[in-house]
Every structure is written in C-alpha cells, then in structure tokens.
Amino acid sequence: MTGERRRFDAPALAIATLGGVGRSPLVPGTAGTLASVPLAVLAARGLPAWGFAAATAAIALLGVWAAGRALPLDEAVAEALEAAHDG
C-alpha cells in the first residue's frame, strides 16, 4: 500500500482473506468457501432463522468493510490497470 499504513489494515486484511485462506496460491476463492462452509453449517444448526439471517448480514457488512480497508478501490483500480498494461 502506498503512504502511511492505517491502524486497521492488518486486521482488515485478516478478515478479508479469512485469516489468510483467501491468499492461497491455488483457487483462493474455493479455499475460502471451503473454509467457511463448516462455520455456516454450525451457525445454521445453532441459530434460529432470524439469527442466521442477522449473522449473515453482519458478516457480509464486515467483509465489505474489511475488503475496502485491505485494498482500497483506488489502489485496486491502479493495480488492474497496471496488470492490463503489462499484459
């Protein structure tokens, strides 16, 4: 990241990548999904439907926040443009 590191960058990166699972060199999206399925099953079995829906919404919002902190949109666009230019 350019500039001064923000205080929440490391935790945001950990959340956005599910503790680093999403940084797997092979199929990172699949690895993240496989790591999260057991947690989702436990939550579905242990929570009422409204609790599961609320937990899902809260986790989704947390993930959006974390992804934005881990790699802000302006940097993501810059990296994509650089990769397109190099390719």
N, C-alpha and C positions, 0 to 999 in steps of 0.2 A: 504494500500500500504506500502511496505517496504521502508525504507530510508526517505530521505527528500522529503516533498511534493513539487511538482513543481508549479509554479505560475499559470499555465493554467489548472490545474487538475479540479478545481471546475467548471469553465465554460465548459470544455470539457465534464465533466460528465453530466451537464445540457443539452448540445447539443445532446450527445449520447443517452440520455434517454428521449428526447423531454420534457425537464422540469420536469422529474421525472415520466412521464406517463409510460415509459418502465420499471419502477421498481414496477409496480402493482403486488401484490401477486398472483392474478389470471390472467391468459392469458396475460402476458405483451406484447407479440408481437401483439396480436389482439388489445389490448388497444392502442398501439402506432399507428397501422394502422388506427383505427377508429378516433383517434385524428388528423391524418394527412390528411385524405380524404377531409374534408372541405377546407383545405388550398390548396390542389391540384386542387379541383374544381374551387375555386376562381382564382387561377393562370391560369388555362386552359381557363377560360372565359375572363380574363383580359389581357392576353398576346397573341401576335401573336405566331404562331407555333415555329418559331425560338427562340423567347424569352422564351417560356415554356421549350424547349429543353435545352437552355443555363441555365435556372434557375434549372432545374432538375439535370443537370451535376454538377453545382456548389454546390448544396445541397448534392449530393452524395459524392463529394470530401470532403466537410466539415464534413459529417458524418463519413467517413473513418478516417479522421484526428482525430476527436473527440473520436471515439471508441478506436483508438490506444493510445491516451493520457489518457483516462479514465481507461483503463485496458490494459496495455502493454502486448504484446504477451507472453513474458516470464512468466509473472505473471498468465496469463490465462492458460497456459500450466501447470504451477505448481498447480494451483487450480484444474484443471481437473484431473491431476494425483493423487492428494491428495483425491479427491472425489472418484475416481476409487478404490484407495487403501482402503479407509474406507468402501466402499460399498461391 
